[in-house]
Amino acid sequence: MITRILLWLWHYFDVICFVAAIGFAVYGCFLIGMIAGVFGLAIGLVLIGYIAEKISDLMG
């Protein structure tokens, strides 16, 4: 069971890292200020949406 979980995590590791990087970037923008944080959040959501659309196009 542990091996199965680790294999699943390894399969999606790049996606997990990408989402974590966007999360930390948005957190850093909020540390700069509220307006910068809102814009950082908007950019992060646009990037995730764009990547999700590209992945769904590749899948069929």
Rosetta blueprint (number, residue, H / E / L):
1 M L
2 I H
3 T H
4 R H
5 I H
6 L H
7 L H
8 W H
9 L H
10 W H
11 H H
12 Y L
13 F H
14 D H
15 V H
16 I H
17 C H
18 F H
19 V H
20 A H
21 A H
22 I H
23 G H
24 F H
25 A H
26 V H
27 Y H
28 G H
29 C H
30 F H
31 L H
32 I H
33 G L
34 M H
35 I H
36 A H
37 G H
38 V H
39 F H
40 G H
41 L H
42 A H
43 I H
44 G H
45 L H
46 V H
47 L H
48 I H
49 G H
50 Y H
51 I H
52 A H
53 E H
54 K H
55 I H
56 S H
57 D H
58 L H
59 M H
60 G L
